[in-house]
Amino acid sequence: MIPVPQSCIIPFDFEEIQDKQYRNLLKKEFSICRNKKSSIQTKAQTVHQFVTLEPEKHQKMLAYCVDFKKIETFCLSYGEVSTKQVQPQNKFEARLAAAEAKKVNPEAQEHHFKHL
């Protein structure tokens, strides 16, 4: 799970997926994730705690985990990062561009990012 600024969370409409088989696969995967949400969040929080608070006890995990502190800092400072303007190719990219265009106040985002 990674931190994502609230301003970057984009609603997703499965019906926009043209390929019916792929759309159904995504729906099934989403349903499984939703059903296991509590378990996924608990495990993610445990890994986060091991890596950020007790790294010396969990050296093996450090080899394959992201640097949570680094990406959380980036998440909080996201509004200060300049992004290259690219012409959107589809609705998803258009929504992403709109989210990136919003100004983000890092102090206000501190407690409002979500781990996905």
C-alpha positions in Angstrom: 0.0 0.0 0.0 1.2 3.5 -0.8 0.2 6.9 0.4 -1.8 8.9 -2.1 -2.8 12.5 -1.7 -6.6 12.9 -1.3 -6.6 15.2 -4.3 -5.2 12.5 -6.5 -7.8 9.9 -5.8 -9.9 9.5 -9.0 -13.3 7.8 -9.2 -13.2 4.8 -11.5 -16.1 3.6 -13.7 -15.7 0.0 -14.7 -18.3 0.6 -17.5 -15.7 2.8 -19.3 -13.7 -0.4 -20.0 -14.6 -1.5 -23.5 -13.2 -5.1 -23.3 -16.0 -7.0 -21.5 -13.7 -9.8 -20.3 -11.2 -7.4 -18.9 -14.0 -5.3 -17.3 -15.4 -8.4 -15.6 -11.9 -9.4 -14.4 -11.4 -6.0 -12.8 -14.8 -6.2 -11.2 -13.9 -9.6 -9.7 -10.6 -8.4 -8.4 -12.1 -5.3 -6.9 -14.8 -7.4 -5.2 -12.1 -9.7 -3.7 -10.1 -6.7 -2.5 -13.3 -5.1 -1.0 -14.1 -8.4 0.8 -10.6 -8.7 2.2 -10.2 -4.9 2.9 -9.8 -5.3 6.7 -7.2 -8.1 6.4 -5.2 -6.2 3.7 -5.2 -3.0 5.8 -4.1 -4.8 8.9 -1.2 -6.6 7.1 -0.2 -3.3 5.4 -0.1 -1.5 8.7 1.9 -4.3 10.2 4.5 -4.1 7.4 4.6 -0.3 7.6 5.2 -0.5 11.4 7.9 -3.1 11.1 9.8 -1.2 8.4 9.4 2.3 9.8 9.5 1.8 13.6 11.5 -1.4 14.0 13.8 -1.7 10.9 16.6 -3.3 12.9 14.4 -6.2 13.8 13.2 -6.8 10.2 16.2 -6.5 8.0 14.9 -9.0 5.4 11.7 -6.9 4.9 13.8 -3.8 4.2 15.3 -5.6 1.1 11.9 -5.7 -0.7 9.9 -2.9 0.9 9.6 0.6 -0.4 11.0 3.5 1.7 7.7 4.4 3.3 9.1 7.6 4.9 10.4 8.8 1.6 7.1 8.3 -0.3 5.1 9.6 2.6 7.2 12.8 2.5 6.7 13.0 -1.3 3.0 12.5 -0.8 2.8 15.4 1.6 4.9 17.7 -0.7 3.1 16.6 -3.9 1.6 20.1 -4.5 5.1 21.5 -4.7 6.2 19.1 -7.4 6.0 20.4 -10.9 4.6 18.0 -13.4 4.9 17.9 -17.2 1.8 18.9 -19.0 0.6 16.0 -21.3 -2.5 16.0 -23.4 -4.9 13.4 -22.0 -5.6 10.4 -24.2 -8.8 9.1 -22.5 -11.2 9.9 -19.6 -8.9 8.4 -17.0 -5.9 10.5 -18.1 -8.1 13.6 -18.2 -9.3 13.0 -14.6 -5.7 12.4 -13.6 -4.6 15.6 -15.2 -7.4 17.5 -13.5 -6.3 16.1 -10.1 -2.7 17.0 -10.7 -3.7 20.5 -11.6 -5.2 21.1 -8.2 -3.0 22.9 -5.7 -2.2 20.7 -2.6 -1.4 22.2 0.8 1.1 19.8 2.3 0.2 20.8 5.9 -3.5 20.1 5.2 -2.7 16.8 3.5 -0.6 15.5 6.4 -3.4 13.5 8.0 -5.5 13.1 4.9 -3.6 10.8 2.6 -4.8 7.2 2.1 -2.8 4.1 1.9 -3.8 2.1 -1.2 
